[in-house]
Amino acid sequence: MEAERLIALGRQALAESGTAQDIVAEAWQAQALAQAIGNRLALCGPQELRGEARGLSEIGESPAWGDGGPRAARLTEVSDPQRALTALGSLLGEVGMALVGVACATDEEGLYWACIEAIDAADESSDRVRGILHRLAVREGERARPPDRARDREGFGRGLS
């Protein structure tokens, strides 16, 4: 399944979460998706993004999955990395806000610390996503920039002394 579609499913599932435990579970679903997208980009993405993408794929230790497993296992492609990463960044932001709400509202210590752990993973993944998006923007900017003809006429950039 395409990354943007999986992200949309994750956003919908988060919005429909009825309990604090559902929110935490959706946070880990989002984290698993971030890891899967990072792994896909590390293997098949543009060369200059692969190191940053590999870092995204290694963030957080997702809990043991039940019978359904992570939705991220259905990831088959990332057809538009920029759009997918932008949507993933939004999902991770929504997850972080939902987790903060749960952490602030709970009196249960175990749930509180589960939220803190998931918040840390979502925050670190968000940072990596922003880094990859920045690299993509720089890459696109370099492609769109016309050559500097004045520098070429003066011999700069051609190895001339």
C-alpha positions in Angstrom: 0.0 0.0 0.0 1.3 3.5 -0.8 2.7 5.5 2.1 0.3 8.4 1.9 -2.7 6.1 2.0 -1.2 4.4 5.1 -0.6 7.8 6.7 -4.2 8.7 6.0 -5.4 5.5 7.7 -3.3 6.3 10.7 -4.7 9.8 11.0 -8.2 8.4 10.8 -7.5 5.7 13.4 -5.9 8.3 15.7 -9.0 10.5 15.4 -11.3 7.6 16.2 -9.3 6.4 19.2 -11.7 6.0 22.1 -9.3 5.3 25.0 -5.9 6.4 26.2 -4.6 2.9 25.4 -5.9 3.3 21.8 -4.0 6.6 21.5 -0.8 5.0 22.7 -1.3 2.1 20.3 -1.9 4.5 17.4 1.3 6.4 18.4 3.3 3.2 18.0 1.5 2.4 14.7 2.7 5.9 13.5 6.2 5.1 14.8 6.2 1.8 12.9 5.1 3.6 9.8 7.9 6.2 10.2 10.4 3.4 10.5 9.0 1.6 7.4 9.1 4.8 5.3 12.6 5.5 6.5 13.7 1.9 5.6 12.1 2.2 2.2 13.8 5.5 1.5 17.1 4.2 2.8 16.9 1.3 0.4 15.3 2.9 -2.7 15.3 6.7 -2.2 17.6 9.3 -3.5 21.3 8.6 -2.6 21.7 11.9 -0.6 18.7 11.0 1.6 19.7 7.5 2.5 21.7 8.2 5.6 19.1 10.4 7.2 16.4 7.9 6.1 18.3 5.1 7.7 18.3 7.1 11.0 14.5 7.4 10.8 14.2 3.7 10.3 16.1 3.0 13.5 14.2 5.2 16.0 12.2 3.8 18.8 11.5 0.3 20.0 7.9 -0.5 19.1 6.1 -2.8 21.6 5.2 -6.4 20.8 2.4 -6.4 18.2 -0.8 -8.3 18.7 -2.5 -10.5 16.1 -2.9 -7.6 13.6 0.7 -6.4 13.6 1.6 -2.9 12.5 -0.2 -1.3 9.5 3.3 -0.3 8.3 3.9 -3.9 7.2 1.5 -3.2 4.3 3.8 -0.5 2.9 4.8 -1.2 -0.7 5.9 2.2 -2.0 6.7 5.8 -1.3 5.8 7.3 -4.7 6.3 10.9 -3.7 8.8 11.2 -0.8 8.2 14.9 -0.2 4.4 14.6 0.1 4.7 11.4 2.1 7.2 12.9 4.5 5.1 16.0 4.9 2.0 14.0 5.7 4.1 11.8 8.1 5.3 14.9 9.9 1.8 16.0 10.4 0.7 12.6 11.7 3.6 12.5 14.1 2.7 16.0 15.3 -0.9 15.0 15.9 0.3 11.8 17.7 2.5 13.9 20.0 -0.3 16.3 20.9 -2.7 13.4 21.6 0.0 11.7 23.8 0.6 14.9 25.8 -3.1 15.1 26.4 -3.2 11.5 27.7 -0.1 12.0 29.8 -1.5 15.1 31.5 -4.9 13.5 32.2 -3.7 10.2 33.6 -3.1 9.2 37.2 -1.7 5.8 36.1 2.1 5.8 36.3 2.5 3.0 33.8 0.4 4.8 31.2 2.2 8.1 31.9 5.6 6.6 31.2 4.3 4.8 28.1 3.2 8.2 26.8 6.5 9.8 27.6 8.4 7.0 25.8 6.1 7.3 22.7 6.4 11.1 22.8 10.2 10.9 22.7 10.0 8.5 19.7 7.5 10.7 17.9 9.6 13.8 18.5 12.8 12.2 17.4 11.1 10.9 14.2 9.7 14.3 13.6 13.2 15.8 13.8 14.4 13.2 11.2 11.5 13.8 8.9 12.2 17.6 9.0 15.9 16.9 8.2 15.0 14.7 5.2 12.5 17.3 4.0 15.2 20.0 4.3 17.6 17.8 2.3 14.9 17.3 -0.4 14.3 21.1 -0.5 18.0 21.8 -0.9 18.2 19.2 -3.6 15.3 20.6 -5.5 16.7 24.1 -5.1 20.0 23.1 -6.6 18.2 21.5 -9.6 16.1 24.6 -10.2 19.0 27.1 -10.0 20.3 28.2 -13.4 24.0 28.0 -13.9 25.9 31.2 -13.0 27.1 32.4 -16.4 29.2 35.2 -15.0 31.3 32.9 -12.9 31.7 30.5 -15.9 33.0 33.4 -18.1 35.6 34.3 -15.5 36.9 30.8 -15.2 35.4 30.0 -11.8 34.0 26.5 -11.4 36.0 25.1 -14.3 39.2 24.3 -12.6 41.1 27.2 -14.2 43.6 29.2 -12.2 
